[in-house]
């Protein structure tokens, strides 16, 4: 596209936008056909129930359906009871369970040094 045609396109864009908005915003374009029956006016209470009540009711219903299983099941932790789960250690899965070092002691290398951290040694 050469320079004069670009300038013409840039100059025509605002004019086209104003014409487009002007034609779309005219009352004749937005008016329903005269053959359609006139709707009954909607009361304020009916409008509030329709536009606020129905969406709020749907949100509450969905929230109840999502939370109902956990509410029915009850809390998992019960004060006064001991912890029933087995202890787990992450990060030393390659070693058999009897060879796993204690948490926080690091992994011993072949020559006996304890490694760990970003540099693999402390």
DSSP file (Angstrom, degrees, kcal/mol; ACC not computed):
  #  RESIDUE AA STRUCTURE BP1 BP2  ACC     N-H-->O    O-->H-N    N-H-->O    O-->H-N    TCO  KAPPA ALPHA  PHI   PSI    X-CA   Y-CA   Z-CA
    1    1 A X              0   0    0      0, 0.0     2,-0.0     0, 0.0     0, 0.0   0.000 360.0 360.0 360.0 126.3    0.0    0.0    0.0
    2    2 A X     >  -     0   0    0      1,-0.1     4,-1.6     4,-0.0     5,-0.2  -0.284 360.0-101.9 -81.2 170.5    1.5    3.3   -1.1
    3    3 A X  H  > S+     0   0    0      1,-0.2     4,-2.2     2,-0.2     5,-0.2   0.870 115.5  51.6 -64.3 -43.0    1.7    6.4    1.1
    4    4 A X  H  > S+     0   0    0      1,-0.2     4,-2.0     2,-0.2    -1,-0.2   0.893 110.3  49.4 -63.7 -37.1   -1.2    8.4   -0.4
    5    5 A X  H  > S+     0   0    0      2,-0.2     4,-2.1     1,-0.2    -1,-0.2   0.849 109.7  52.3 -71.6 -31.4   -3.7    5.5   -0.1
    6    6 A X  H  X S+     0   0    0     -4,-1.6     4,-2.6     2,-0.2    -2,-0.2   0.917 109.5  49.2 -65.2 -43.0   -2.7    5.0    3.5
    7    7 A X  H  X S+     0   0    0     -4,-2.2     4,-2.1     1,-0.2    -2,-0.2   0.900 110.7  50.3 -63.2 -39.4   -3.3    8.7    4.3
    8    8 A X  H  X S+     0   0    0     -4,-2.0     4,-2.1     2,-0.2    -1,-0.2   0.894 110.5  49.6 -65.7 -39.2   -6.7    8.4    2.6
    9    9 A X  H  X S+     0   0    0     -4,-2.1     4,-1.5     2,-0.2    -2,-0.2   0.912 111.4  48.7 -65.7 -42.0   -7.6    5.3    4.7
   10   10 A X  H  X S+     0   0    0     -4,-2.6     4,-0.6     1,-0.2    -2,-0.2   0.859 113.7  47.0 -66.2 -34.5   -6.5    7.1    7.9
   11   11 A X  H  X S+     0   0    0     -4,-2.1     4,-0.6    -5,-0.2    -1,-0.2   0.838 113.3  48.1 -74.7 -32.3   -8.6   10.1    6.9
   12   12 A X  H  X S+     0   0    0     -4,-2.1     4,-2.6     1,-0.2     5,-0.2   0.719  94.4  76.2 -81.7 -20.9  -11.7    8.1    6.0
   13   13 A X  H  X S+     0   0    0     -4,-1.5     4,-2.1     1,-0.2    -1,-0.2   0.920  96.0  44.6 -61.2 -47.7  -11.7    5.9    9.1
   14   14 A X  H  X S+     0   0    0     -4,-0.6     4,-2.4     2,-0.2    -1,-0.2   0.891 114.1  50.9 -64.8 -35.7  -13.1    8.6   11.5
   15   15 A X  H  X S+     0   0    0     -4,-0.6     4,-2.3     1,-0.2    -2,-0.2   0.925 111.0  47.7 -65.7 -43.7  -15.8    9.6    8.9
   16   16 A X  H  X S+     0   0    0     -4,-2.6     4,-2.5     1,-0.2    -1,-0.2   0.882 111.3  51.7 -64.2 -37.9  -16.8    6.0    8.4
   17   17 A X  H  X S+     0   0    0     -4,-2.1     4,-2.6    -5,-0.2     5,-0.3   0.924 109.9  48.1 -64.9 -44.6  -17.0    5.5   12.2
   18   18 A X  H  X S+     0   0    0     -4,-2.4     4,-2.3     1,-0.2    -2,-0.2   0.909 113.8  47.4 -63.4 -42.2  -19.2    8.5   12.7
   19   19 A X  H  X S+     0   0    0     -4,-2.3     4,-2.4     2,-0.2     5,-0.2   0.912 112.1  49.9 -64.8 -42.2  -21.5    7.4    9.9
   20   20 A X  H  X S+     0   0    0     -4,-2.5     4,-2.2     2,-0.2    -2,-0.2   0.934 114.4  43.2 -62.2 -47.7  -21.7    3.9   11.2
   21   21 A X  H  X S+     0   0    0     -4,-2.6     4,-2.0     1,-0.2    -1,-0.2   0.885 113.5  52.9 -67.4 -38.1  -22.6    5.0   14.8
   22   22 A X  H  < S+     0   0    0     -4,-2.3     4,-0.4    -5,-0.3    -2,-0.2   0.902 112.6  43.0 -64.8 -41.4  -25.0    7.6   13.5
   23   23 A X  H >< S+     0   0    0     -4,-2.4     3,-0.7     1,-0.2     6,-0.2   0.886 115.7  48.2 -72.3 -38.2  -26.9    5.1   11.4
   24   24 A X  H 3< S+     0   0    0     -4,-2.2    -2,-0.2    -5,-0.2    -1,-0.2   0.803 111.6  51.0 -72.5 -27.8  -26.9    2.4   14.0
   25   25 A X  T 3< S+     0   0    0     -4,-2.0    -1,-0.2    -5,-0.2    -2,-0.2   0.450  80.8 115.2 -90.5   0.3  -28.1    4.8   16.7
   26   26 A X  S X> S-     0   0    0     -3,-0.7     4,-1.0    -4,-0.4     3,-0.7  -0.450  70.3-128.9 -72.1 144.0  -31.0    6.2   14.9
   27   27 A X  H 3> S+     0   0    0      1,-0.2     4,-1.2     2,-0.2     3,-0.2   0.806 105.2  61.1 -63.1 -29.6  -34.4    5.5   16.5
   28   28 A X  H 34 S+     0   0    0      1,-0.2    -1,-0.2     2,-0.2     3,-0.1   0.857 103.5  49.6 -67.3 -33.0  -35.9    4.2   13.2
   29   29 A X  H <4 S+     0   0    0     -3,-0.7    -1,-0.2    -6,-0.2    -2,-0.2   0.786 115.3  43.6 -75.3 -26.2  -33.3    1.4   13.0
   30   30 A X  H  < S+     0   0    0     -4,-1.0    -2,-0.2    -3,-0.2    -1,-0.2   0.547  88.8 104.9 -96.8  -8.6  -34.0    0.3   16.6
   31   31 A X  S  < S-     0   0    0     -4,-1.2     3,-0.1    -3,-0.1     2,-0.1  -0.498  70.9-122.5 -77.2 139.9  -37.8    0.5   16.6
   32   32 A X        -     0   0    0     -2,-0.2    -1,-0.1     1,-0.1    -2,-0.1  -0.375  42.5 -82.9 -73.5 160.5  -39.7   -2.8   16.4
   33   33 A X    >   -     0   0    0      1,-0.1     3,-1.1    -2,-0.1    -1,-0.1  -0.270  34.0-123.0 -61.2 151.3  -42.1   -3.3   13.6
   34   34 A X  T 3  S+     0   0    0      1,-0.2    -1,-0.1    -3,-0.1     4,-0.1   0.695 106.8  66.3 -69.8 -18.8  -45.6   -1.8   14.0
   35   35 A X  T 3  S+     0   0    0      2,-0.1    -1,-0.2     0, 0.0     2,-0.1   0.641  79.6  97.7 -79.3 -13.4  -47.2   -5.2   13.5
   36   36 A X  S <  S-     0   0    0     -3,-1.1     2,-0.1     1,-0.1    -4,-0.0  -0.471  84.0-108.4 -73.5 145.3  -45.7   -6.6   16.8
   37   37 A X        -     0   0    0     -2,-0.1     2,-0.4     1,-0.1    -1,-0.1  -0.449  34.2-108.3 -72.2 149.0  -48.0   -6.6   19.8
   38   38 A X        -     0   0    0     -2,-0.1    -1,-0.1    -4,-0.1     2,-0.1  -0.627  35.0-126.5 -77.8 128.6  -47.1   -4.1   22.5
   39   39 A X        -     0   0    0     -2,-0.4     2,-0.2     1,-0.1     3,-0.1  -0.400  25.2-104.6 -74.7 153.3  -45.7   -5.8   25.6
   40   40 A X        -     0   0    0      1,-0.1    -1,-0.1    -2,-0.1     2,-0.0  -0.491  45.3 -98.1 -71.6 145.2  -47.2   -5.2   29.1
   41   41 A X        -     0   0    0     -2,-0.2     2,-0.4     1,-0.1    -1,-0.1  -0.361  35.5-127.2 -66.4 146.8  -45.1   -2.9   31.3
   42   42 A X        -     0   0    0     -3,-0.1    -1,-0.1     4,-0.0     2,-0.0  -0.809  19.3-129.5 -97.3 130.8  -42.9   -4.7   33.8
   43   43 A X     >  -     0   0    0     -2,-0.4     4,-2.3     1,-0.1     5,-0.2  -0.330  20.9-115.2 -73.8 161.5  -43.1   -3.6   37.4
   44   44 A X  H  > S+     0   0    0      2,-0.2     4,-2.6     1,-0.2     5,-0.2   0.899 116.6  51.7 -64.4 -41.1  -40.0   -2.8   39.4
   45   45 A X  H  > S+     0   0    0      1,-0.2     4,-2.5     2,-0.2    -1,-0.2   0.914 110.3  48.5 -62.9 -42.6  -40.5   -5.7   41.7
   46   46 A X  H  > S+     0   0    0      2,-0.2     4,-2.2     1,-0.2    -1,-0.2   0.902 111.8  49.7 -64.1 -40.6  -40.9   -8.1   38.8
   47   47 A X  H  X S+     0   0    0     -4,-2.3     4,-3.0     2,-0.2     5,-0.3   0.909 111.5  48.7 -65.5 -41.8  -37.7   -6.7   37.2
   48   48 A X  H  X>S+     0   0    0     -4,-2.6     4,-2.2     1,-0.2     5,-1.7   0.921 112.8  47.5 -64.7 -43.3  -35.7   -7.1   40.4
   49   49 A X  I  <>S+     0   0    0     -4,-2.5     5,-1.5     3,-0.2    -1,-0.2   0.897 117.1  43.8 -63.0 -39.0  -36.9  -10.6   40.9
   50   50 A X  I  <5S+     0   0    0     -4,-2.2     5,-0.3    -5,-0.2     4,-0.2   0.936 123.9  31.4 -72.6 -47.5  -36.1  -11.5   37.3
   51   51 A X  I  <5S+     0   0    0     -4,-3.0    -3,-0.2    -5,-0.2    -2,-0.2   0.663 137.0  20.3 -91.0 -16.7  -32.7   -9.8   37.0
   52   52 A X  I  X5S+     0   0    0     -4,-2.2     4,-2.0    -5,-0.3    -3,-0.2   0.726 121.4  51.2-115.5 -45.0  -31.4  -10.1   40.5
   53   53 A X  I  ><S+     0   0    0     -5,-1.7     4,-2.6     2,-0.2    -3,-0.2   0.912 109.1  48.1 -66.4 -45.3  -33.3  -12.9   42.2
   54   54 A X  H  ><S+     0   0    0     -5,-1.5     4,-2.2    -4,-0.2    -1,-0.2   0.942 114.5  44.4 -65.8 -48.2  -32.9  -15.6   39.5
   55   55 A X  H  > S+     0   0    0     -5,-0.3     4,-2.2     1,-0.2    -1,-0.2   0.911 115.4  49.1 -62.8 -39.0  -29.1  -15.2   39.2
   56   56 A X  H  X S+     0   0    0     -4,-2.0     4,-2.4     1,-0.2    -2,-0.2   0.919 110.7  50.5 -64.7 -42.1  -28.6  -15.0   43.0
   57   57 A X  H  X S+     0   0    0     -4,-2.6     4,-2.5    -5,-0.2    -1,-0.2   0.888 109.9  50.3 -62.1 -39.2  -30.7  -18.1   43.4
   58   58 A X  H  X S+     0   0    0     -4,-2.2     4,-2.5     2,-0.2    -1,-0.2   0.907 110.4  49.3 -65.3 -41.4  -28.7  -20.0   40.8
   59   59 A X  H  X S+     0   0    0     -4,-2.2     4,-2.4     2,-0.2    -2,-0.2   0.924 113.1  47.0 -63.5 -44.1  -25.4  -19.0   42.5
   60   60 A X  H  X S+     0   0    0     -4,-2.4     4,-2.4     2,-0.2    -2,-0.2   0.911 112.4  50.2 -64.5 -42.3  -26.7  -20.1   45.9
   61   61 A X  H  X S+     0   0    0     -4,-2.5     4,-2.3     2,-0.2    -2,-0.2   0.923 112.1  46.4 -62.3 -45.3  -28.0  -23.4   44.5
   62   62 A X  H  X S+     0   0    0     -4,-2.5     4,-2.0     2,-0.2    -1,-0.2   0.909 112.2  51.3 -64.5 -41.7  -24.7  -24.2   42.8
   63   63 A X  H  X S+     0   0    0     -4,-2.4     4,-2.4     1,-0.2    -2,-0.2   0.907 110.9  48.3 -62.4 -41.7  -22.7  -23.3   46.0
   64   64 A X  H  X S+     0   0    0     -4,-2.4     4,-1.9     1,-0.2    -1,-0.2   0.903 110.7  50.8 -65.4 -40.4  -25.0  -25.6   48.0
   65   65 A X  H  < S+     0   0    0     -4,-2.3     4,-0.5     1,-0.2    -1,-0.2   0.853 113.4  46.0 -65.5 -33.3  -24.5  -28.4   45.6
   66   66 A X  H  < S+     0   0    0     -4,-2.0     4,-0.4    -5,-0.2     3,-0.3   0.901 119.8  38.3 -74.8 -41.2  -20.8  -28.0   45.7
   67   67 A X  H  X S+     0   0    0     -4,-2.4     4,-2.1     1,-0.2     5,-0.2   0.638  93.8  86.9 -87.0 -14.6  -20.5  -27.8   49.5
   68   68 A X  H  X S+     0   0    0     -4,-1.9     4,-2.5     1,-0.2     5,-0.2   0.880  85.5  51.7 -58.2 -44.6  -23.1  -30.4   50.4
   69   69 A X  H  > S+     0   0    0     -4,-0.5     4,-2.0    -3,-0.3    -1,-0.2   0.922 113.4  43.8 -61.9 -42.1  -20.9  -33.5   50.3
   70   70 A X  H  > S+     0   0    0     -4,-0.4     4,-1.6     2,-0.2    -1,-0.2   0.849 114.1  50.5 -72.2 -31.9  -18.2  -32.0   52.6
   71   71 A X  H  < S+     0   0    0     -4,-2.1    -2,-0.2     2,-0.2    -1,-0.2   0.904 112.6  46.7 -69.0 -40.7  -20.9  -30.6   55.0
   72   72 A X  H  < S+     0   0    0     -4,-2.5    -2,-0.2    -5,-0.2    -1,-0.2   0.858 112.3  50.4 -68.9 -35.1  -22.6  -34.0   55.2
   73   73 A X  H  < S-     0   0    0     -4,-2.0    -1,-0.2    -5,-0.2    -2,-0.2   0.825 101.9-146.6 -73.2 -32.7  -19.3  -35.8   55.7
   74   74 A X     <  -     0   0    0     -4,-1.6    -1,-0.1    -5,-0.1    -2,-0.1  -0.189  37.7 -34.3  88.2 174.8  -18.2  -33.5   58.5
   75   75 A X        -     0   0    0      1,-0.1    -4,-0.0    -4,-0.1    -5,-0.0  -0.391  45.1-146.8 -70.9 146.8  -14.7  -32.4   59.4
   76   76 A X  S    S+     0   0    0     -2,-0.1     2,-0.6     1,-0.1    -1,-0.1   0.843  83.7  66.3 -81.7 -35.6  -11.8  -34.9   58.9
   77   77 A X        -     0   0    0      6,-0.0     2,-0.6     2,-0.0    -2,-0.1  -0.777  66.9-169.7 -90.3 125.0   -9.7  -33.7   61.9
   78   78 A X    >   -     0   0    0     -2,-0.6     3,-1.8     4,-0.1    -2,-0.0  -0.955  24.9-121.5-115.8 116.8  -11.4  -34.4   65.2
   79   79 A X  T 3  S+     0   0    0     -2,-0.6     3,-0.1     1,-0.2    -2,-0.0  -0.230  94.9  29.9 -57.2 141.2   -9.7  -32.8   68.2
   80   80 A X  T 3  S+     0   0    0      1,-0.4     2,-0.3     0, 0.0    -1,-0.2   0.181  95.6 105.9  95.5 -16.6   -8.6  -35.2   70.9
   81   81 A X  S <  S-     0   0    0     -3,-1.8    -1,-0.4     1,-0.1     2,-0.1  -0.668  72.0-113.9 -94.1 152.6   -7.9  -38.1   68.5
   82   82 A X        -     0   0    0     -2,-0.3     2,-0.4     1,-0.1    -4,-0.1  -0.395  39.6 -90.1 -79.4 162.0   -4.4  -39.2   67.5
   83   83 A X        -     0   0    0      1,-0.1    -1,-0.1    -2,-0.1    -6,-0.0  -0.594  38.1-170.3 -74.3 128.0   -3.1  -38.9   64.0
   84   84 A X        +     0   0    0     -2,-0.4    -1,-0.1     2,-0.1     2,-0.1   0.586  49.8  98.8 -98.9 -12.4   -3.9  -42.1   62.0
   85   85 A X  S    S-     0   0    0      1,-0.1     2,-0.2     3,-0.0     3,-0.0  -0.410  76.2-110.5 -80.9 153.2   -1.9  -41.6   58.8
   86   86 A X        -     0   0    0     -2,-0.1     2,-0.1     1,-0.1    -1,-0.1  -0.530  38.5-104.2 -75.3 145.2    1.5  -43.1   58.2
   87   87 A X        -     0   0    0     -2,-0.2     2,-0.3     1,-0.0    -1,-0.1  -0.462  40.0-160.3 -69.2 144.3    4.5  -40.8   58.1
   88   88 A X        -     0   0    0     -2,-0.1     2,-0.4    -3,-0.0    -3,-0.0  -0.941  11.1-157.7-128.0 149.4    5.8  -40.1   54.7
   89   89 A X        -     0   0    0     -2,-0.3     2,-0.4     3,-0.0     3,-0.2  -0.995  10.2-159.0-127.5 131.7    9.1  -38.8   53.4
   90   90 A X        +     0   0    0     -2,-0.4    -2,-0.0     1,-0.1     0, 0.0  -0.851  66.1  36.8-110.2 144.0    9.5  -37.1   50.0
   91   91 A X  S    S+     0   0    0     -2,-0.4     3,-0.2     0, 0.0    -1,-0.1   0.222  99.1  71.2 107.7 -14.2   12.6  -36.7   48.0
   92   92 A X    >   +     0   0    0     -3,-0.2     3,-0.8     1,-0.1    -2,-0.1  -0.257  52.8 132.9-124.1  45.0   14.5  -40.0   48.7
   93   93 A X  T 3   +     0   0    0      1,-0.2    -1,-0.1     7,-0.0     4,-0.1   0.665  61.3  66.4 -73.0 -17.1   12.2  -42.3   46.7
   94   94 A X  T 3  S+     0   0    0     -3,-0.2     2,-0.2     2,-0.1    -1,-0.2   0.755  89.9  75.7 -76.7 -23.0   15.1  -44.1   45.0
   95   95 A X  S <  S-     0   0    0     -3,-0.8     5,-0.1     1,-0.1    -3,-0.1  -0.599  93.0-104.5 -88.3 147.6   16.4  -45.7   48.2
   96   96 A X    >>  -     0   0    0     -2,-0.2     3,-1.4     1,-0.1     4,-0.6  -0.326  39.5-105.9 -62.4 156.8   14.7  -48.6   49.9
   97   97 A X  G >4 S+     0   0    0      1,-0.3     3,-0.7     2,-0.2    -1,-0.1   0.805 118.6  54.0 -61.0 -31.5   12.7  -47.5   52.9
   98   98 A X  G 34 S+     0   0    0      1,-0.2    -1,-0.3     0, 0.0    -2,-0.0   0.712 109.2  49.5 -77.0 -17.2   15.3  -49.0   55.4
   99   99 A X  G <4 S+     0   0    0     -3,-1.4     2,-0.2     2,-0.1    -1,-0.2   0.441  81.2 117.0 -98.2  -0.1   18.1  -47.0   53.8
  100  100 A X    <<  -     0   0    0     -3,-0.7     3,-0.1    -4,-0.6     7,-0.0  -0.491  63.8-128.7 -71.0 131.8   16.4  -43.6   53.8
  101  101 A X        -     0   0    0     -2,-0.2     3,-0.1     1,-0.1     5,-0.1  -0.289  33.9 -85.1 -73.9 165.4   18.2  -41.1   55.9
  102  102 A X    >   -     0   0    0      1,-0.1     3,-1.9     4,-0.1     4,-0.4  -0.343  56.5 -87.5 -67.7 151.9   16.4  -39.1   58.5
  103  103 A X  T 3  S+     0   0    0      1,-0.3    -1,-0.1     2,-0.1   -14,-0.0  -0.399 114.2  17.9 -62.5 131.1   14.7  -35.9   57.4
  104  104 A X  T 3  S+     0   0    0     -2,-0.1    -1,-0.3    -3,-0.1    -2,-0.1   0.310  98.4  96.5  92.3  -8.5   17.1  -33.0   57.5
  105  105 A X  S <  S-     0   0    0     -3,-1.9    -2,-0.1     1,-0.2    -3,-0.1   0.620  81.7-133.9 -89.1 -11.4   20.3  -35.0   57.6
  106  106 A X        -     0   0    0     -4,-0.4     2,-0.4     8,-0.1    10,-0.2  -0.037  31.2 -65.8  80.3 169.2   21.0  -34.9   53.8
  107  107 A X  E     -A  115   0A   0      8,-1.5     8,-3.3    -6,-0.1     2,-0.3  -0.807  46.5-128.3 -97.1 133.8   21.9  -37.8   51.6
  108  108 A X  E     -A  114   0A   0     -2,-0.4     6,-0.3     6,-0.2     5,-0.1  -0.634  22.6-140.2 -80.8 134.9   25.3  -39.5   52.2
  109  109 A X    >   -     0   0    0      4,-3.8     3,-1.7    -2,-0.3    -1,-0.1  -0.255  33.6 -90.4 -84.2 178.8   27.4  -39.9   49.0
  110  110 A X  T 3  S+     0   0    0      1,-0.3    -1,-0.1     2,-0.1    -2,-0.0   0.830 127.1  49.9 -62.2 -33.4   29.5  -42.9   48.2
  111  111 A X  T 3  S-     0   0    0      2,-0.1    -1,-0.3     1,-0.0     3,-0.1   0.310 124.1-100.3 -91.3  11.4   32.6  -41.5   50.0
  112  112 A X  S <  S+     0   0    0     -3,-1.7     2,-0.1     1,-0.3    -2,-0.1   0.334  78.0 135.0  95.1  -8.3   30.6  -40.7   53.1
  113  113 A X        -     0   0    0     -5,-0.1    -4,-3.8     1,-0.1     2,-0.6  -0.470  55.9-124.4 -74.8 147.9   30.1  -37.0   52.6
  114  114 A X  E     -A  108   0A   0     -6,-0.3     8,-1.0    -2,-0.1     2,-0.3  -0.821  32.3-165.7 -92.8 125.5   26.6  -35.6   53.2
  115  115 A X  E     +A  107   0A   0     -8,-3.3    -8,-1.5    -2,-0.6     6,-0.3  -0.707  25.9 109.5-111.0 162.2   25.3  -33.8   50.2
  116  116 A X      > +     0   0    0     -2,-0.3     5,-0.6   -10,-0.2     3,-0.3  -0.906  33.8  71.3 158.6 178.2   22.4  -31.4   49.7
  117  117 A X  T > 5S-     0   0    0     -2,-0.3     3,-0.8     3,-0.2     5,-0.1  -0.194  99.1 -53.0  78.2-175.5   21.4  -27.9   49.0
  118  118 A X  T 3 5S+     0   0    0      1,-0.2    -1,-0.2     2,-0.1     0, 0.0   0.806 141.1  45.8 -70.4 -29.1   21.9  -26.0   45.7
  119  119 A X  T 3 5S-     0   0    0      2,-0.3    -1,-0.2    -3,-0.3    -2,-0.2   0.426 110.7-120.1 -93.4   1.6   25.6  -26.9   45.5
  120  120 A X  T < 5S+     0   0    0     -3,-0.8     2,-0.3    -4,-0.2    -3,-0.2   0.597  87.9  69.8  68.5  13.7   25.0  -30.6   46.4
  121  121 A X      <       0   0    0     -5,-0.6    -2,-0.3    -6,-0.3    -6,-0.2  -0.982 360.0 360.0-153.8 150.8   27.2  -30.3   49.5
  122  122 A X              0   0    0     -8,-1.0    -7,-0.1    -2,-0.3    -1,-0.1   0.373 360.0 360.0-115.1 360.0   27.0  -28.5   52.8
